[in-house]
């Protein structure tokens, strides 16, 4: 069969070869486009990484961002000089290489500081804000009277600068076990909060609160009289009944040893027994 006869009888054979060539060329074209796109993405990523690295290096090494100024928010009790001593050690260091969290933790070891917050002020300063601890009571620890906050943390020594703060003094605090000591102070503060809410006039009569025993709280009054023993958690047990008897006891007994209110529906009174009797 000659060529003309073959074309006339089966033209699709040549058409299929042309289509196969078109498919191959299309695949090669898509592959080249994909490679070009991948190369462009890779180049963009490399450029981005290089830019970030260069920018970071500039921020962390440029003298422009060396710490030169420290701004402190006003405080009522925390001493600015004490706070600055902690921060001044970083003067001249790069602002972006400062460990702000660690600096805040160091400030929180200063007197009166409950929490500290530090922010960068570009290009060369930091701003420090302090939340101060609030005195809630007085505690006798190792022979010295300390102001304590609601967590039982000793804030500062009681002195001339804080004479206007008046609280009963907690005594019998455990100074060998910090957690136990704080728990004692917390219990004493809970008692004061209860009395302020239920018997506000009584708070001003109390001179000392003995917290040395976990099974009771003992109150000593400014004007003397019997020591009042309270339940360690149910502070109000028999307290109202005692107020009804207090004048009678003061009239018939010059001094009382103690009055125990811890037991429900029963008040125990131990008068002072003189040695001559």
HURA-V255504 format. One record per residue. PHI is phi in degrees with one decimal (none if undefined). OMEGA is omega in whole degrees, -180 to 180 (none if undefined). NEAR is the number of other ideal C-beta (glycine too) atoms within 10 Angstrom. Layout:
[[PHI	OMEGA	NEAR] [PHI	OMEGA	NEAR]]
This chain:
[[none	-179	7] [-82.1	-173	7] [-62.9	-179	7] [-63.8	179	8] [-63.3	-178	9] [-65.8	179	12] [-64.7	-178	11] [-66.6	-176	10] [-85.8	-175	9] [-145.4	-179	10] [-69.8	-177	10] [-66.7	-179	8] [-61.3	180	10] [-76.3	179	10] [-65.1	-180	10] [-63.7	178	10] [-64.4	179	9] [-64.8	179	8] [-65.3	178	10] [-61.6	178	10] [-65.6	178	10] [-63.0	179	9] [-61.7	180	9] [-62.5	180	10] [-65.7	179	10] [-65.0	179	10] [-63.7	179	10] [-62.7	-180	10] [-66.2	178	10] [-64.2	179	10] [-61.9	179	10] [-63.9	179	10] [-64.3	179	10] [-61.4	179	10] [-63.9	180	10] [-67.2	179	10] [-64.1	180	10] [-61.1	179	10] [-63.7	180	10] [-66.8	178	10] [-63.2	180	10] [-61.9	179	10] [-64.8	179	10] [-64.9	179	10] [-64.1	179	10] [-63.0	178	10] [-64.8	179	10] [-64.4	179	10] [-60.6	179	10] [-63.6	179	10] [-65.9	179	10] [-61.8	-180	10] [-62.3	-180	10] [-64.2	179	10] [-65.7	179	10] [-63.6	180	11] [-62.5	179	10] [-65.6	-178	12] [-64.2	-174	16] [-91.1	-178	12] [-127.8	-177	12] [-72.3	176	13] [-60.4	-179	8] [-60.8	-176	12] [-104.6	174	20] [-76.3	-177	13] [-67.4	-179	19] [-124.3	-177	12] [-135.1	179	10] [-124.8	-179	19] [-109.9	179	11] [-108.6	173	15] [-68.9	-179	12] [-60.1	177	8] [-126.8	-179	16] [-89.0	-176	8] [-119.2	-179	17] [-60.1	-176	23] [-79.2	-179	14] [-60.0	-179	14] [-63.1	179	8] [-66.7	179	13] [-66.3	-179	23] [-65.3	179	14] [-60.8	178	12] [-68.6	-174	19] [-82.8	-175	19] [-64.1	179	12] [-63.0	-180	11] [-94.7	-178	17] [-57.6	-179	12] [91.5	179	11] [-81.7	-179	13] [-66.0	-175	17] [-60.9	-176	22] [-85.6	178	14] [-104.3	177	12] [-74.5	175	17] [-90.3	-175	12] [-63.3	-179	16] [-63.2	179	9] [-66.1	178	10] [-62.8	178	18] [-62.9	179	17] [-64.1	178	11] [-66.1	178	17] [-64.9	-178	20] [-71.7	172	14] [-91.0	178	9] [-80.3	179	15] [-59.8	176	16] [74.7	-175	21] [-87.6	175	23] [-91.6	175	15] [-137.8	178	12] [-130.0	179	22] [-133.2	-177	13] [-119.1	177	18] [-128.6	177	11] [-81.3	173	15] [-119.2	-176	12] [-66.8	9	10] [-98.9	-168	12] [-148.0	-179	16] [-134.7	171	14] [-128.0	178	20] [-118.3	-177	14] [-123.0	176	22] [-114.9	-175	14] [-119.7	167	24] [-99.5	-175	15] [-86.9	174	16] [-72.3	-178	22] [-105.8	-180	13] [-64.0	179	19] [-121.6	-178	21] [-172.0	177	22] [-121.5	-179	23] [-134.1	176	28] [-88.3	-178	17] [-130.4	179	18] [53.4	175	7] [79.4	-180	6] [-129.5	-177	10] [-93.7	-178	16] [-116.0	167	21] [-77.5	180	24] [-127.1	179	28] [-100.1	-175	18] [-68.1	178	15] [-92.9	-178	12] [81.5	180	23] [-83.3	176	15] [-71.4	-175	20] [-88.6	-175	22] [-163.8	177	17] [-68.7	177	13] [-74.5	-177	20] [-155.8	-175	9] [-58.5	-176	5] [-69.7	-176	10] [-124.8	-179	15] [-64.3	-179	8] [-76.8	178	5] [-89.9	-175	12] [-121.3	178	9] [-142.9	167	20] [-61.4	-177	22] [-93.9	173	18] [-80.1	176	29] [-130.8	-176	19] [79.4	-179	17] [-74.9	178	24] [-72.5	-179	17] [-99.2	176	13] [-104.4	-180	6] [-124.1	-175	11] [-59.2	-178	12] [-64.2	179	9] [-65.2	179	14] [-60.7	179	21] [-66.2	177	18] [-63.8	177	16] [-62.8	-180	26] [-62.5	178	28] [-59.9	178	17] [-66.4	177	18] [-62.9	178	27] [-66.6	177	21] [-63.5	177	15] [-61.9	180	23] [-61.5	179	18] [-62.9	178	14] [-63.4	-178	16] [-67.1	178	22] [-62.6	-179	11] [-80.4	-172	8] [-112.9	-178	12] [-140.0	-173	15] [-58.5	-179	9] [-68.6	-178	7] [-69.6	-176	15] [-57.7	-179	16] [-68.3	180	10] [-86.5	-173	15] [-88.0	176	18] [-97.6	-178	12] [-139.0	175	18] [-126.0	-177	27] [-88.9	-178	20] [-113.5	-174	24] [-68.8	-179	13] [-105.5	180	12] [-76.7	-178	12] [-95.7	179	8] [-165.7	172	16] [-122.7	-177	25] [-114.2	180	18] [-104.7	175	21] [-106.7	-174	18] [-96.0	179	15] [-60.2	-175	11] [-91.9	-179	7] [80.5	-177	12] [89.9	-176	18] [-68.2	171	23] [-71.3	-178	17] [-100.1	180	21] [-95.1	-179	21] [-114.4	172	23] [-62.7	-175	18] [-68.6	179	17] [-131.6	178	10] [-93.3	-169	13] [-62.4	-173	19] [-84.8	-178	13] [-56.8	176	18] [64.3	-175	21] [-65.9	179	19] [-64.8	178	11] [-62.5	-180	13] [-64.1	179	18] [-61.3	177	11] [-71.3	-179	9] [-102.0	-170	13] [-61.2	-180	15] [-63.9	179	9] [-62.3	-180	9] [-64.5	180	16] [-67.1	-179	15] [-74.1	-174	8] [-95.3	178	9] [-132.9	-178	14] [-58.6	178	10] [-133.3	176	11] [-114.9	177	19] [-69.9	176	12] [-161.8	171	17] [-124.4	-173	21] [-108.6	-177	20] [-106.7	-170	25] [-73.1	-171	17] [-100.1	-174	12] [-59.4	178	9] [61.1	177	7] [-151.1	177	11] [-115.3	178	17] [-103.3	-180	12] [-125.3	179	15] [-116.7	179	13] [-74.3	176	15] [-74.1	178	12] [-107.2	-179	8] [-71.4	-178	7] [-67.1	-178	4] [-74.9	-176	4] [-84.1	none	5]]
